[in-house]
């Protein structure tokens, strides 16, 4: 890593126009930065490239990068790759989005979440250099993350796209060490296109000439588009069920590629879908030259909150009267289908759903996919989220796809209603990562 000396780097200063200073809390700085551009999402690389150039190109002083894209599973796969690398003594930076309980979670520096003081420093520095020019919140915070990564030693940077890939602010990295594309499905159509082909093409925009890409199992239309983009740019693909294989076997996993077979434990992250995520992580680690011990650690040691997370303490558990309470941030039809598969694979038990979703999501598609796993649903609004659908809207949409559904005031009230009616049941809270974060802040 080529770290620039202090004399060649901007330092955090107060921004006169905004009144910023190092005494500002990150939340206050983020609130100011949010006002710099009218749209929360407007995909382009022009604005982040301009700011990074004015910051002396911190994106050119990063450790080797593994870049992750996909609709579902990219965060879990990243978490497994991180667990495997760290178990082998590798120093790892990581960038994820969105966060669940606080913004700092997005930036991990050599295994530790960025401290408040340093987060404030890099945000202020980007604010000062940007000088009120139009830029979205994700773009300027990604630049701040690049600045932080460039100033700390690490052996690897794991970089998760925010949205899409081709025009995502993280795609400023010109030559990653490796890319990974997890399953692609319909989501964010207003930004990525109305067909699976167009969405897959946007995700495949992270492919780079000569840089290998691990591709998880895809629908045929998506895989065809990823193959097309790979051929155009000269990126070698290692595709699940062609170049590598993963399956459950004898209470664990069996992974196979051209170099042979490996017996591995089952993923500690819960859900049927984590088998394929584990396979993608192992394939990536093999390409990175990780030792065999790291493969087992990747599968058994990953931590990824808010994804089929079994809650075990807090007010919700006290209200549950012994019922199981699970939490997942899934929010699109493919995630709904995966959640249904997971619920149906668990020991038989009465299952109830608590759901809150954003108004940008396909609520009926998500709930229709879940319907085979439960028959009763409680709609709630996501606390503090202006783009949340109302509890009444969620309940009405659920009834349209066949649920017995009612609106509830909040998650805790819904849990009390459920357990009064159906003691000793299984409760899944789902529909949004913003809801998952709210639950973890209040009840984690």
C-alpha positions in Angstrom: 0.0 0.0 0.0 1.4 3.4 -1.0 0.4 5.7 1.9 0.9 9.4 1.1 2.8 11.5 3.6 0.9 14.2 5.5 2.4 16.9 3.4 0.7 15.5 0.3 -2.7 15.0 1.9 -5.5 17.3 2.7 -6.3 17.5 6.4 -9.7 18.0 8.0 -10.5 21.6 8.5 -13.7 23.6 9.3 -15.8 24.2 6.3 -16.8 27.9 6.5 -19.9 27.6 4.5 -21.2 24.7 6.6 -19.8 25.7 9.9 -18.1 22.3 10.3 -15.5 21.6 12.9 -13.8 18.6 14.4 -16.2 19.0 17.3 -19.1 18.0 15.1 -20.6 14.6 15.6 -20.6 12.4 12.5 -24.4 12.5 12.5 -24.4 16.3 12.2 -21.9 16.1 9.4 -23.9 13.5 7.6 -27.1 15.6 7.9 -25.3 18.4 6.2 -23.8 16.2 3.4 -27.3 14.8 2.7 -28.4 18.3 1.5 -25.7 18.6 -1.2 -27.7 16.8 -3.8 -31.5 16.6 -4.2 -31.6 12.9 -5.1 -30.5 10.2 -2.7 -29.7 7.9 -5.7 -28.5 9.2 -9.1 -25.9 6.7 -10.4 -22.8 8.2 -12.0 -19.0 8.0 -11.6 -18.4 11.6 -12.5 -19.1 13.2 -9.1 -17.1 10.7 -7.0 -14.2 10.7 -9.5 -14.1 14.5 -9.4 -13.9 14.5 -5.6 -11.4 11.7 -5.4 -9.1 13.6 -7.8 -9.4 16.7 -5.6 -8.4 14.5 -2.6 -5.2 13.3 -4.4 -6.7 9.9 -5.5 -6.9 7.9 -2.3 -8.5 5.1 -4.3 -5.1 4.6 -5.9 -3.5 3.9 -2.5 -5.6 1.0 -1.4 -4.6 -2.6 -0.5 -5.7 -5.3 -3.0 -9.5 -5.1 -3.5 -12.2 -7.8 -3.7 -15.3 -6.2 -5.1 -18.7 -7.7 -4.4 -21.9 -7.1 -6.4 -25.3 -8.9 -6.6 -28.9 -8.5 -5.5 -28.9 -10.9 -2.6 -26.1 -12.6 -0.6 -23.2 -10.2 -1.3 -23.0 -9.1 2.3 -23.1 -12.6 3.7 -20.5 -13.8 1.2 -18.3 -10.8 2.1 -18.6 -11.6 5.8 -17.5 -15.2 5.1 -14.5 -14.1 3.0 -13.5 -11.7 5.8 -13.8 -14.4 8.5 -11.6 -16.7 6.4 -9.0 -14.1 5.7 -8.8 -12.9 9.3 -8.5 -16.4 10.6 -5.3 -16.8 8.6 -3.9 -13.6 10.1 -4.8 -11.3 7.1 -5.4 -7.6 8.0 -8.7 -6.7 6.4 -10.5 -3.5 5.6 -14.2 -3.7 4.7 -16.8 -1.4 3.3 -20.5 -2.3 3.4 -23.9 -0.7 3.1 -26.4 0.0 4.5 -25.5 0.0 8.2 -27.9 -1.4 10.8 -27.5 0.5 14.0 -24.9 3.3 13.3 -23.1 4.6 10.3 -19.6 3.6 11.5 -20.5 0.0 10.7 -19.9 0.7 7.0 -16.2 1.2 7.4 -13.9 -1.4 9.0 -10.2 -0.5 9.3 -8.0 -3.6 9.8 -10.7 -5.5 11.6 -12.1 -2.6 13.7 -15.1 -0.4 13.1 -13.9 3.2 12.4 -13.9 5.4 15.5 -16.2 8.4 15.8 -13.3 10.9 15.8 -11.7 9.5 12.6 -15.0 9.2 10.9 -15.7 12.9 11.7 -12.3 13.8 10.4 -12.6 12.1 7.0 -16.2 13.4 6.5 -15.1 16.9 7.3 -12.2 16.7 5.0 -14.4 15.5 2.1 -16.9 18.3 2.9 -14.2 20.9 2.8 -12.6 19.7 -0.4 -16.0 19.2 -2.1 -16.9 22.9 -1.3 -20.7 22.5 -1.7 -20.5 21.0 -5.2 -23.3 18.6 -6.0 -22.7 15.1 -4.8 -24.9 12.4 -3.3 -24.5 11.2 0.3 -23.3 7.7 -0.7 -20.8 9.2 -3.1 -19.2 11.5 -0.6 -19.2 9.0 2.2 -17.6 6.4 -0.2 -14.9 9.0 -0.9 -14.4 9.4 2.9 -14.1 5.6 3.3 -11.4 5.5 0.5 -9.6 8.3 2.4 -9.7 6.3 5.6 -8.6 3.0 3.9 -5.7 4.7 2.3 -4.3 5.8 5.6 -4.3 2.5 7.4 -2.3 -0.6 6.6 -4.1 -3.7 5.6 -3.5 -6.7 3.3 -7.0 -6.7 1.7 -10.0 -4.5 1.2 -13.4 -6.1 0.8 -15.7 -3.6 -1.0 -19.4 -4.1 -1.3 -21.3 -2.1 -4.0 -24.1 0.2 -2.8 -26.4 -0.2 -5.8 -25.9 -1.9 -9.1 -22.2 -1.9 -10.0 -21.3 -0.2 -13.3 -22.1 3.3 -12.0 -21.8 2.6 -8.3 -19.4 4.9 -6.5 -17.3 1.9 -5.4 -16.5 1.1 -9.0 -13.8 3.8 -9.1 -11.3 1.0 -8.3 -9.6 0.4 -11.6 -8.0 -2.9 -11.0 -9.3 -5.1 -8.2 -7.6 -8.4 -7.3 -10.9 -10.3 -7.6 -14.6 -9.7 -8.2 -17.6 -11.6 -6.9 -21.2 -11.6 -8.3 -23.8 -13.2 -6.0 -27.3 -14.1 -7.2 -29.0 -11.4 -9.4 -32.7 -10.9 -9.2 -35.3 -8.1 -9.7 -34.8 -5.2 -7.4 -34.2 -1.4 -7.8 -35.8 -1.5 -11.2 -36.2 2.3 -11.2 -32.4 2.6 -11.2 -31.1 -0.5 -12.9 -33.7 -1.3 -15.5 -36.9 -3.2 -15.8 -35.5 -6.6 -16.9 -33.3 -9.2 -15.3 -30.9 -8.8 -18.3 -30.5 -5.0 -17.7 -30.0 -5.5 -13.9 -27.4 -8.3 -14.5 -25.6 -6.0 -17.0 -25.4 -3.3 -14.3 -24.0 -5.7 -11.7 -21.5 -7.1 -14.2 -20.2 -3.6 -14.6 -17.7 -4.4 -11.8 -15.9 -6.8 -14.2 -12.4 -5.7 -15.2 -10.0 -6.9 -18.0 -8.0 -9.9 -16.8 -9.5 -9.9 -13.3 -11.2 -13.2 -12.4 -14.8 -13.1 -11.1 -16.5 -15.7 -8.9 -20.1 -16.0 -10.1 -22.7 -17.7 -7.9 -25.7 -19.6 -9.3 -27.8 -17.3 -11.6 -31.0 -17.5 -13.5 -30.2 -18.3 -17.2 -31.0 -14.8 -18.4 -28.7 -13.2 -15.8 -25.8 -15.6 -16.4 -26.0 -15.0 -20.2 -25.7 -11.3 -19.7 -22.8 -11.7 -17.2 -21.1 -13.9 -19.8 -21.6 -11.3 -22.5 -20.1 -8.5 -20.4 -17.2 -10.8 -19.4 -16.4 -11.6 -23.0 -16.4 -8.0 -24.0 -14.0 -6.9 -21.3 -11.9 -10.0 -21.1 -12.7 -11.0 -17.5 -12.3 -14.8 -16.7 -15.4 -16.2 -14.9 -15.5 -19.1 -12.4 -19.2 -20.0 -12.4 -21.0 -22.1 -9.9 -22.1 -25.6 -11.2 -19.6 -25.3 -14.0 -16.2 -24.4 -12.5 -17.0 -25.0 -8.8 -19.7 -26.9 -6.9 -21.0 -26.9 -3.4 -23.5 -29.2 -1.7 -24.6 -30.5 1.7 -23.0 -33.9 2.6 -22.8 -35.9 5.8 -23.9 -33.0 8.1 -21.5 -30.5 6.5 -20.6 -29.1 3.1 -18.6 -30.5 0.2 -16.9 -28.0 -2.1 -15.3 -29.1 -5.4 -13.3 -27.3 -8.0 -10.5 -28.1 -10.5 -8.1 -28.5 -7.6 -10.1 -31.2 -5.8 -12.7 -31.6 -3.0 -12.8 -30.1 0.5 -15.1 -31.2 3.3 -16.3 -28.2 5.3 -18.7 -27.5 8.2 -22.2 -26.2 7.7 -22.4 -22.4 7.6 -23.0 -20.8 11.0 -25.1 -18.1 9.2 -28.6 -19.6 9.2 -30.6 -20.4 6.0 -30.6 -22.7 3.0 -29.2 -19.8 0.8 -26.1 -19.6 2.9 -24.9 -22.9 1.4 -24.4 -21.2 -2.0 -23.0 -18.1 -0.3 -20.5 -20.3 1.5 -19.5 -21.9 -1.8 -18.9 -18.5 -3.4 -16.8 -17.4 -0.4 -14.7 -20.6 -0.6 -14.2 -20.2 -4.3 -13.0 -16.6 -3.7 -10.7 -17.6 -0.9 -9.2 -20.4 -3.1 -8.4 -17.8 -5.8 -6.8 -15.5 -3.2 -4.5 -18.4 -2.1 -6.0 -18.8 1.4 -5.0 -21.9 3.4 -7.4 -24.8 3.8 -7.9 -23.8 7.5 -9.3 -20.4 6.3 -12.0 -22.2 4.3 -13.5 -23.8 7.3 -13.2 -20.6 9.3 -15.0 -18.7 6.6 -18.0 -21.0 6.7 -18.1 -21.4 10.5 -17.0 -18.1 11.8 -18.8 -15.3 9.8 -20.8 -12.7 11.6 -23.6 -10.9 9.7 -26.4 -9.4 11.9 -29.9 -8.9 10.6 -29.8 -11.9 8.2 -31.9 -14.7 9.7 -30.7 -13.7 13.1 -32.2 -15.5 16.1 -32.9 -12.8 18.7 -32.2 -14.0 22.2 -32.5 -11.0 24.5 -34.2 -7.7 24.9 -37.8 -6.4 25.2 -39.0 -8.3 22.2 -37.9 -11.6 23.7 -39.5 -10.7 27.0 -42.7 -10.0 25.1 -42.5 -13.3 23.1 -43.4 -15.6 26.1 -41.0 -18.2 24.9 -41.7 -18.0 21.2 -38.8 -17.9 18.7 -38.1 -14.4 17.3 -36.1 -14.2 14.0 -34.9 -11.1 12.2 -34.1 -10.7 8.5 -33.6 -7.6 6.3 -34.7 -9.4 3.0 -36.9 -7.1 0.9 -37.4 -8.3 -2.6 -39.2 -11.3 -4.2 -36.0 -13.5 -4.4 -35.3 -12.8 -0.7 -38.9 -13.7 0.1 -38.5 -17.0 -1.7 -35.3 -17.8 0.1 -36.9 -16.9 3.5 -39.8 -19.2 2.7 -37.4 -22.0 1.9 -35.6 -21.4 5.1 -38.7 -21.3 7.2 -40.1 -24.5 5.6 -36.8 -26.3 6.3 -37.0 -25.6 10.0 -38.8 -27.9 12.5 -42.5 -27.6 12.1 -44.0 -24.8 14.2 -46.8 -22.2 13.8 -45.2 -19.3 12.0 -46.2 -15.6 12.0 -44.7 -12.7 10.0 -44.2 -9.1 11.1 -43.4 -7.0 8.1 -42.3 -3.4 7.4 -41.2 -2.2 3.9 -40.1 0.9 2.0 -42.4 2.3 -0.6 -39.8 1.7 -3.3 -40.1 -2.1 -3.0 -42.3 -4.8 -4.6 -44.3 -5.5 -1.5 -46.7 -7.9 -3.1 -44.0 -9.8 -4.8 -42.1 -10.2 -1.6 -45.1 -11.2 0.4 -46.4 -13.6 -2.3 -43.1 -15.4 -2.1 -43.4 -15.7 1.7 -47.0 -16.9 1.7 -46.2 -20.7 1.6 -44.3 -20.4 4.9 -47.0 -18.6 7.0 -50.6 -17.7 6.9 -50.8 -14.7 9.2 -49.0 -11.4 9.0 -48.8 -8.2 11.0 -48.0 -5.0 9.1 -45.9 -2.3 10.8 -44.3 1.0 9.7 -40.5 1.3 9.9 -39.8 3.7 12.8 -38.2 7.0 11.8 -38.2 6.2 8.1 -40.1 8.6 5.9 -40.2 6.3 2.9 -41.8 3.5 4.9 -45.2 2.1 3.8 -47.9 2.4 6.5 -48.9 -0.6 8.6 -52.3 -0.5 6.9 -50.7 -0.6 3.4 -48.6 -3.6 4.3 -51.6 -5.4 5.8 -53.8 -4.6 2.7 -51.1 -5.9 0.3 -50.7 -9.0 2.4 -54.4 -9.7 2.2 -54.3 -9.3 -1.6 -51.8 -12.2 -1.8 -53.7 -14.5 0.6 -52.5 -13.7 4.1 -54.8 -13.2 7.1 -53.3 -9.8 7.9 -53.8 -6.8 10.3 -52.0 -3.6 11.0 -50.0 -3.4 14.2 -48.5 -0.4 16.0 -44.9 -1.6 16.2 -42.9 -4.7 16.5 -43.3 -5.2 20.2 -47.0 -4.7 20.1 -47.2 -7.2 17.2 -45.2 -9.8 19.1 -47.6 -9.4 22.1 -50.6 -9.9 19.8 -49.1 -12.9 18.2 -48.1 -14.7 21.4 -51.4 -13.9 23.0 -53.1 -15.7 20.1 -50.4 -18.3 19.3 -48.1 -19.1 22.2 -44.9 -21.1 21.5 -44.7 -20.1 17.8 -42.0 -18.9 15.4 -42.0 -15.1 14.6 -40.1 -13.6 11.6 -39.6 -9.9 11.5 -38.7 -8.9 7.9 -39.1 -6.6 4.9 -36.2 -4.1 5.2 -32.7 -3.7 6.5 -33.9 -0.3 7.9 -36.4 -2.2 9.9 -33.8 -4.7 11.0 -31.6 -1.9 12.1 -34.4 -0.3 14.1 -35.2 -3.6 15.8 -31.5 -4.2 16.7 -31.2 -0.7 18.1 -34.2 -1.0 20.3 -34.3 -4.7 21.1 -30.9 -6.2 20.2 
